[in-house]
Amino acid sequence: QVQLVESGGGLVQAGGSLRLSCAAPGISLSIHSMNWYRQAPGKQRELVAAITSSRIANYANSVKGRFTISRDNAKNTVYLQMNSLKPEDTAVYYCNAPAYGNNGWGQGTQVTVSS
């Protein structure tokens, strides 16, 4: 069973930066496309960024130019670098491995951006 472990969330002021990490003990992330989603209170979960096994990245319009998704296959980890954070970026951020269906989700990490 896949286990995805997110870390790096926290409280930051608007304009600040955070880097989220997603580790996957027991599976090789290098062969999979990976996603970062987020869910704010009262809102649906939304796709923030995606990266293919060949490192092609795509972003939601709301984060384009501010967030960067990357992967380090040697460390079996996917990252989400978030710069110029805004209060509307406040949400629980989830790592997702779509190849594993409903099992391909981490527990989430809280990101709170204060104004």
N, C-alpha and C positions, 0 to 999 in steps of 0.2 A: 504494500500500500504506500502510495506516495505521501511524503510529508514535506510541506513547504513552510518555511519559518521566516517570517518577516521581522525586521528590526530597523531601528533608526528613526522612528517617529518621535514626536515631542512637541513642545510649545516653542514657538518662534514668533518674533515680531514681523509685521509686514515688511517686505523687502529683504527678508533674510533667506537663508538656504538650509536645506536638509538633504541628506542622502539616505534613501531607503535601500535596504538589502533584502534579498530573498535567497535563502540557502535551501538546498534540497538533498538532505542526507539520503543516500541509498539509491538515487537515480542519477542518470547523467543528463543534465540540462542541455548539454551542447547540441543534442540532436532535435531539440524541441523548440517550437515557437513559444514565446512567453509573453504574458500580458501583465500590466498593472491596471487595476480598477480602483475606483473609490466610491464611497457611499456617504453622503452627508445626511444628517438627521432629516427625516421626512421626505427624502428624495430617493429615486431609483439608483441602483448601482450603475456607474458609467465607466466605459473604457477610457483610460487616460493615455496609455502608450502600449505599443506592441513591438516586439522584435522577433525576427525570424532566426532560424538556425544560421543563416548566412549574414546575420547582422543588419538586415534591412529594417529600418525603424519607421513607425508611423505614430502620429500623435493626434489627440483631440485638438480641435481649433483653440479651445480655451487655454491650452498649456503650450501650444506651439511656440518655440522660441525661448521658453523659460525652463522646460523640463527636458531631460535627456535620459533615455533608456539605454542601458549598455549591458554587456555580459562578459564575465571572465570565466571562460570554460575551465581554466586550470584550477580555479577556486570553486567551480560549480555553483556560481552565484550570479544573480541578475540584480542590477542596480537601477534606481530611479533618482537621478540628481535633480533636485527641485530648487530653482533659483527665483529671485524676485517674487517670493511668495506673497499671496494676497489672502485677505480674510475668507474669500470665497473658495479657497483651496482647502479649507478646514473640512476634514472627513476622515473616515477610516479607510486606509489604503490596503488593498489586497493584492497579493501575488497570485497569478493564475497560470496553470499549465493546461491549456485546452485539450491536449491529447489524453488527459486523464478524466475528462468529463466532470461529474459532480465531485469526484475525489481530488480534483486538481486545484484546490483552494487552500491558502494559508488562513491563519486565524485573524489576520489583520493587524495593522499598527495605526494608532491614532496620531493624526497630524492636526495641530491646532495653531492657527495663525491669528495673532492678536493685532488689532488696528492701532 
